[in-house]
Amino acid sequence: MTLDFQKMPDQLIPAIVQDAATGQVLMLGYFNAEAWQRTQAEGRVTFYSRSKQRLWTKGETSGNYLQVVSLHLDCDQDTVLVLARPDGPTCHRGTTSCFEGLPGAEEAAPDATRPAPAVSFLAELDRLIERRRQYPAEEPGSYTVRLFEKGLARIAQKVGEEAVETVIDAMAGNKAGLPGEAADLVYHLLVLLRASGSSLEEMLAVLRQRHQTIGAGQRRPLPD
């Protein structure tokens, strides 16, 4: 991939960093030729800092690195979209995104402090569930940690129980209760996936593949 650095007077190319899992825009930085090469070679986002006047690997002080998932050039080769996996908060203020907590944002709109698609919360929840699995000592009293401690059989049982309750509310026309039961089902399903060594991302990959297959005119047989 070749960037056209000569288009820019300072030979710095803007780079938009987006969370690869949630779709949330995390920050804006700048590549010079050396930063661009290092980012590709090391798999961690390295920018050229205009304030420090040097190469700057995001997270070199805090440990909150941006792990590169994929890099995408625009049609003019003078802007980069970086899909990354953040190791922690991206902003130096401790927020997930540098676009959170802007002055006056709370008054402008309830969602203005969190510019991410609503559905991306599922990816955030899946990430948190996995963290609870890997580091139970961080929140030893949390419900998720206790579920993992009870083991796969109990987690699977909970998924079954929540599925039955969801079906009952749906069949009874309980519009008030159905969203809550569905939320319980989805949450416990995410826990089950992680307890089984899988993830939301792998499940979505299957759905995406099926969608592409249907788009190509290959229909899957209908269930009985």
Summary of the structure (lengths in Angstrom):
residues: 224
radius of gyration: 21.6
end to end distance: 48.2
largest distance: 65.6
contacts: 599
relative contact order: 0.10
helix: 44%
strand: 17%
